[in-house]
């Protein structure tokens, strides 16, 4: 990578000050003639008649709901900043969920501000402004000298273009810290994304009030609108194709490692979406017993199981979260099938319990009861089942909860209050995972040897509907015999 020059440390003065040269650059001097030459001779590339982003109507409604909840208060929601990976390289940027949810914008350094409208305005509610970096400055050379200039990292939208895309008045974000320092009246900010914005508000906000804002925005996302459900279905459909890709190359994974599986799925995610929604779990053999095995550096052996937990994230940040436990050889052994079928039965019970008006905990309780019954029936834990469940003895082998909300975060709505989430009631439009599992650790001496090293999880993404539920990932086979037939058909198609 070529080393670029640095921006001035004070962004408010970026338009007045020349861009400073970076240490150890191969061009230590910049002639006046070259600087002047670079200012002119460029075509006008302003984009006109842009269409609003697909979710513009939804983001407008979300901002209105937020405005109604906090009347008379200034609300500040930052996108976040680039994070350094090493020296002068950055991690790929992903805007904060709160910001993207309310704007549809995904630009680093962006900030959404809702300012209370005065009675004199005659509007009430709030005035929304999206603060962004404008196009790279051509007067001070930023566009070609700065490491974040458009000749280095690509063109960014002008403020006028941003207004057309997002339906929100846009302003220069470099002016925002000063405005916030001078702001009066109650202010709330979503913390943890932009230290500069938080510093400008340090004497105007409290942790308690800011947490109330974060919690409300998390709870807003519990029920998905039609746009969100469509995006989640899109994510799931791409994920299904990603699982098919993996099955077709299992022989190559056997010749290499779990990383071949990870790379294969990642290709689908990047081609059809924005990224993977979380680190893919490509756990073969006993690695399947490690719940979040993301090292993905182990061997893939015929005769073992592969627990693949992965999801494609769409360009609008909605992610799928699907798990299948597949026989690498294409056929389950007798003991593998016994364990797999038990988890399948538990998942079936859990999915049946997902319905409007039901308690969120119902699907977990239903799945855990089935697994407890199996463990007692196999003689691995002493019954009766009610005793096992009361004492939680099944958790030695089930370990985790049976699901979670799903959306722009793989574990969505995490800041919601307990009474509205795990102690809440299911409503149409909620989307959650149902993912029971059984995990027999390789060193667990309390179970017969044939169980040891077997880990099975089956996970699907379930939409609560008006009259029950819909499995968004139903296109991916779940029953053990259907999985074997599906794998055989995919493998035969690669040979044709």
N, C-alpha and C positions, 0 to 999 in steps of 0.2 A: 504494500500500500504506500502511495506517495504521501509525504507529510505536507499538510496544508498549513496555512497561516491562521493565527488566532484572531478571534473577535476581541474588541475592547472588553475589559472586565465590567464596565458599567453600561448596560444595554440602553439606558435612557439617552446616552450621548453617542450611540452608535452611528447616527446619521450625520453627526458633526465631525467626529474624529476619524482619521484614517485607520484602516485595519492594520493591526500590528503584525509584523513578521514573526513566524514561529521559530523558536530556537533550532539551530542546526538545519534550517532550510537551505537548499542549494542556491537560492537566489536571495542573498542577504540585502540587496538594494533594489529599490523600485524607482525607475527613472520617471521624471515628470512626464516625459513624452509617452511612455508606455501607459501610465496611469490615465493620461488624457485620451489616448487612443482607445482604451477599453471602455470609455464612457459613452461612445457613440457608435453608430452603424448597426444598431440592433433593431429588428423588426418588432412591431407592436404585437404582442401575443395575448393580449387581454381576451378572455373568453366571454362571449355574450349569449344571452338567451339560454342559460343553463337551466336544466330541470331540477326541481327540488329532490333531495334524497328520498328514497322509497318510504322511509318511516317519518317524514316531516309532519304529517298530520298527527301521528302518535306522539312524537316528542312534544308537539305543541300542547296536546292534552295533558301530558305528564307534567309539563311546566305549570299548567293551570292548576292542577291538583296540588302541586308543591306550593304554589302561591297562596292557595286557599288555606293551607295548613299553617302558614307562618305569616299572617297579615302584618304589614307595617315593619317587617324586618328585612334587612339586606342579607341576601343569601349568596355565598361564594362557593362555587364548585369547580375546582381545578382539574385539568386533564392529567397533570404530572409532567415531569421533565425526563430527558434522556438520562440513563444511568450508565456509568462507565463500566465496561467489561474489563478492560486492561489498557492502561496508558491512554491512547487517543482513539480507542475503538469502543463503541457503545453496544449495549444490548438492543435487540429490536424493540422498538417502542410499542407499547400497548396502553392506550388511554385508560384512565380510571373508569370503572364501570358506571359510577354515578354520572360522570360527565358525558360519556357516550350515550347513556340511557336517556339523558335529557336533551341532547343536542343532535345526535347522529354524527357528530364530528369526531375524528380520531387523531387530531394533530397535537404533537408535543407542545408544551408551554401554553396551550389554550386554557382559558378560564371563562366559565359562564357566571355572570353576575345578574341576579334578580334584585333590582332596586325598587323599593316601595314607591308607587305612584302617589302623588299628592292629590288632594281633593281638587285643587286648581286644575290639574291635568284633565279632570273629568273622566278618567279611565278606571281608577281604582286598581286594586291588585298590584301587580309589579310590572316594571319595564325590564325586559330581558336584553342583555347585550353579551355577545360572544367576543371575547378579547383574544386576538391571535397575532402572530407575527405577520406583518405584511410581506409582499414580495421582496426579494433580496434587493438591497440598495445598490444602484449602479453608480451613484456619485462618489461614494467612499470606497468602492471596489469590493464590497462585501460579497457580491454575487460570484466572484471568481477567486478571491483571496481567503475568504473564511472557510473553515472546515465544514460549516453548515450552510454555505452559500449554494445557490441552485446549480452551479456548474459542478459542484462536488456531490451533492446528495439529491438533486432533482428540484424541479420547479414546485413551489408551493402556491396555493391559490391566493389571489389578491383579496383584499377585504370585501370589495364589491362582489367578487365571485362567491365568496363564502356566504354573503347575505342571500344570494340567489339560491345556493344549495341548501341552506339550513333554515331559511325564513326567519333569521334573527339579525338585527342590526349588529354590525361588526365594527370593532375599534382596535387600535394598536395596543397590544398587551404590554409594551414597554412603558406605557403611560399609567398602567393600572396600579402599581405599588404606591405611587404618589397619591393617587385618588383615594386609595383605601386608607392611607395614613391620615388623610384629612376627613374621612367619613365620620358622620355623627349618627347617633341612634343605634338601636340594637343590630348586631351583626352575628351571623353564624357562618362557619366555614367547614367544609369536609376536609378533615386533617389527613396527613400522611402521604400527600402527593406532591406538594409544592412548598418547600421550606421558605422560599422568598415571599410568597403570598402570605404564609402564616406569620412570618416576621413582621410584615407590614400591618398585621391585625393583632399583634401580640397583646396589646393593652385594651382591646375592644371585645374580645371573645372569652368564653369560659369553656373548659373541657366538658362540663355537664350539658350546656346548651348545644355545643357542637355534636355531642353524642346523640342528642335527641334528633338532630337533623340526619345523621347517618342512619339511625334506626328507622326513621320514617321512610327514607329512600330505599332501604332494604325491604321493608314491608310492602312498599308500593309494588315491588316486583314479584310478590307471592302469586298473584293472579296475572297470567299472561294475556296480552291482547292478541288480536288475530294476526297481526304482523309477526309477533314473537313466536307464535305457534307455527306459523309457516316457516320461519327461519330455523326453528328447532327440527322440524321435519326435514328440511333441506340438509341440516347437519347430520341427521340420522341416516338419510339416504346415502350421503357420501361415505359415511362410516361403514355402512353395509358393504359398499363397493371396496372399501379398504380392507375389510375382513376377507372378502373374496380374493383380493390381490395376495394376501398373506398365504392363504391356503394353496394357491397356485405355485408358490415358491418355497414351500416347506422343505423340499429336497435341497435347495440351495442354503437354507438356514441350517440344515443338518451338516452341511459341508463347511459352515462358517460359525455362526453363533446367533444368539438372540438379537444381536444388532442388525442382522439382515432383516429380521421381522420388523424391528423398529424403523429402519430406513424405508422399507417397502410401504408401511402404513403412512409414514411422513410424506412420501411422494404424493400419495393420494390427497392428503390434507393440504399440501401446498398448491397442488394443481387445481383443486376444486374449492378450496377455502382459503382462509387467512393463515391457519397454522393448526397444530393440534391444540385441543382445548386444555390439555394438561400433559404431563410427562407420561408417555405410553408405558404401560406395564406389559412387558413381553416375557412372561415368567415360565420357563420350561422346567419340568421335573420338580424337585423339591423347592425351587425358587417360588413356585406357586403358593407356597405356604407363607411367604413374606408379603404382607398385604400391599405395600407400596414398593414393589421391586422395580426400580427404574434404572438400575445400573445396566441391565440388559447386556451383560457381557458373558453369560454362561452358555454352555453347550446345549444344543437341541438334539435329542436322541429319539430314535424310533423306539416305541414302547412306553415313552413318557407322555405326560399330558402337557399341553401348552395353555396357560391361562393368559388370554389376551384381553386386556382392559384398556380401551382406547376410544378416542372421540375426535372427530373433525370439528374445528371451529369455523363458522362462516365468516365472511368478510364483515359482517355486522356484529361479530363477537359472540354469537350464540353457539353453544357447544353441545354435542352429543356425549353420552357416557354409557358405553355398552361393553359388556363382558361376555365372552364365551370361553369355555374350557374344552379344548379340542384334543383328540388323540393324534399325536404326531404321525403315527402309522396310518391313520384313517379309521381305525377300529378300536373301540374301548376294550380293555381287558375285563374280565369278570368283576374284579374288585373295583376297578375304576368305574364301571357302569353302575355298580351298586351305590357307590358314593354319589355319582353324578345324578342318578335317578332320584335319590333322596333330596338333593338340592333342588332339582327340577320340581318335585312335588311341593317343596316348601315355597318355591317361587310362585307356583300356581296358586297356592293358598293366599300368598301375599297380594298378588295382583287382583284376585277376586275381592279382597277387602278394600281395594281402592275405589271409592265411590263418594259422590257428593253427600254431605251430611255426616259422613263417617269421621271418626277421630283419626288424626294423623298417625297415631301410634298403632292403629288396628292392623295395618299390613305387617308391621314388624312383629307384633304379638302372634299373628297367625302363622307367619313363617317360622318363628322361633319354636312354636309348639310342635310343628311337624318335625323339625330337626331334633328337638328333645325326645320325641317319641321314637325316632330312628335310633338315636344313641342308646336309649334304654333298651330297645328291641335288640340291638346288636350286643348288648351286655357290656357296653363301654362305660356306663355310669349307672349307679343304682337308682331305681325308681322309688316311688311312682313319679309320673311325669310332673304332677303338680309340685312335688317337692323339688324336683330339678329346676323348674322354672322359678319357684319362689326363691331359691338360693342362687339362681343364676349359674348352676353347675355346667350347663351346656356351653357356656361362654369360653371354656377352655379350648373348644374346637370351632365355635362360631365367631368368636372374637369381636366383631363389629356390629354396628347397627345395620338395619336391613335396607336403608335407603336415605335419600336426601333430596331437597329441592334442586332443580336444574334450570339453568338459564344462561345469562351472560357470564356467570361463574359456574364452574363445575359443581361446587358446593354453594349454590345460590342462596341469597337472602340470609347469609350467615349472621348478620347483625340484628336480625329481627328478634323481638322479645320472645321468650320461651312460651308465654301464654298464647301467642299468635302463630307459633311455628310448631314445635313438637307437642305442645299441649293444645294445639288448635284443632279446628274442624276443616275438613277438605271442602273445597269449592270448585265449581267448574272453571277451567282455565289454569288451574295449578298443574305443574308438570314435575314429576318426581321419579326417582329411580327405585326399582325394587331389585335388590341384589343380595339374596342370602348366600352364605358360603359355608363350607366345612373345610377345615385345615388340620391335617394330622402331621405335626412337625416330624422331621426325620429323626429327632432324638427323643421322641415321646415314648417312654417305656411303659406308659399306662395303656397302650393300645397294641393289638397284635402287630407283628412285623409287617404283614401285608398291607396295612393301612399307612404305614409311615412314609412320609414324603409325598403323599397325595394331597393336593389342594384343588378345590373346585369352587368356582363362583359363576353364577349366571345372573346377568344384569340387563334389564331393559328399561326404556324410558317411557313412562306412562302419563298420558294426559287425562285429567279428570274431566269428564263430560257431564252433560245435563242428566244423563240416565245411567251413568256408570263410568267406564274408562275406555281409552283407546291406546293400544300398544303401538307407539310410534316406530318401534324397531321390530315389528312382527315379521318383516321380510327376512329376517335372519333366523334360521331354524334353531329351535331350542331342545326339542325332545331328542334323546340320545340316538334313536334309530334314524330320525330325520337329519341329524347332524352328520352321521356316517354316510347317508345317501348323498347329501349335499356336497360333502368333501370329495366323494368318489366322482360325482358328475363334474366338479370343477377340475379335478386332476385329469380326467379323461379328455376334457376340452383342451387342455394344454398340450396333449399329445397328438391331437388331430391336426 
